[in-house]
Amino acid sequence: MRIKKGIVLFVTILFILAISVLIVKNLEITDQFISLSSKNSNIKQLELTIKDVNSEIVTMFRTKQIKNLLDIPEYIPFEYGNIDVTIYLTEYDNTNSYKLDRNLSSVPEDIDKSLLLNIISDKNISNQKQVDYILDEYVKKTNDYQILKISNQFTYYPKLIQEPQDYYVSCRYDIDIDGLQANVFFIFNLKDYKIIPAPFKIDINIKR
């Protein structure tokens, strides 16, 4: 009789331990889910803030009727609410640029176009990280580092047709909001103060 009671007690303890482990595991999963949801929410908020900052930067140029970069420094401080960033401005010249996609029609001399197209394959290249990846893969397959010397000629931006009075400006800045850091790059036209309708670059780093 005592043996049966002992067995029942042992089974009961095992059952309680199993339930406890499940509860702890569920709590861990819940915490992970909350943490992931919070990060996704923060990233979404960061992207919205960046769009607002980009819009305000262009508005500043429109308000001051700036038509070229000759009268302003290469970089300027910029404030948006409680956000302070330094924006770096250069004239954007895409005369010798090559958009990396399946329709790549030409490449610089000494670059293997067929290999480059093979690496691109059916990838939809929409940010600078993907551009860097394509170039790194090319170097791995060829051991030819020449392409890295002209890496700034390769882009994910569409070829911009230069019309009279067009003056394209590339804008870069770093931003940090609640531990989320982002490197931002976009292009706008000083002729009509419009941002070029292409994916602007956002490289996000999460502080640990």
Residue pairs with C-beta under 8 A, 6 or more apart in sequence:
39 206
42 177
42 178
42 180
43 180
43 204
45 177
46 175
46 177
46 180
46 182
46 204
47 202
49 83
49 175
49 177
50 175
50 182
50 184
50 200
50 202
52 80
53 78
53 80
53 83
53 85
53 173
53 175
53 184
54 171
54 184
54 186
54 195
54 200
55 195
56 78
56 80
57 78
57 87
57 171
58 188
58 193
58 194
58 195
59 193
60 78
61 169
61 188
61 190
61 193
62 193
66 72
66 190
67 167
67 190
67 191
68 167
68 190
69 89
69 90
69 91
69 169
72 89
74 88
74 89
74 90
75 86
75 87
75 88
75 89
76 86
76 87
76 89
77 84
77 85
77 86
78 84
78 85
78 86
78 87
78 173
83 175
83 177
85 173
85 174
85 175
86 173
86 174
87 171
87 172
87 173
88 171
88 172
88 173
89 169
89 170
89 171
90 169
90 170
91 167
91 168
91 169
91 170
92 160
92 168
92 169
92 170
92 187
93 168
94 155
94 157
94 159
94 160
94 168
95 162
96 153
97 153
97 154
97 155
97 157
97 159
98 104
98 106
98 107
98 108
98 153
98 154
98 155
99 155
99 156
99 157
99 158
99 159
100 116
100 120
100 125
100 130
100 131
100 134
100 154
100 155
100 156
101 120
101 124
101 125
102 117
102 120
102 121
102 122
104 113
104 116
104 117
104 120
106 113
107 113
107 116
108 150
108 153
110 144
110 146
111 146
111 147
112 138
112 142
115 138
115 141
115 142
116 134
116 138
119 134
119 137
119 138
119 141
120 134
123 130
123 134
125 131
125 134
125 156
126 156
126 199
127 156
127 199
127 201
127 202
127 203
128 156
128 185
128 201
128 203
129 203
130 156
131 151
131 154
131 155
131 156
132 151
134 154
135 147
135 148
135 151
135 154
138 144
138 147
139 145
139 147
139 148
156 198
156 199
157 187
157 196
157 198
158 198
160 166
160 168
160 187
160 196
162 168
163 191
165 191
166 189
166 191
167 189
167 190
167 191
168 187
168 188
168 189
168 190
168 196
169 187
169 188
169 189
169 190
170 185
170 186
170 187
171 184
171 185
171 186
171 187
171 188
172 183
172 184
172 185
173 183
173 184
174 181
174 182
174 183
174 184
175 181
175 182
175 184
176 182
179 206
179 207
180 204
180 205
180 206
180 207
181 204
181 205
181 206
181 207
182 202
182 203
182 204
182 205
183 201
183 202
183 203
184 200
184 201
184 202
185 200
185 201
186 195
186 196
186 200
186 201
187 195
187 196
187 198
188 194
188 195
188 196
189 196
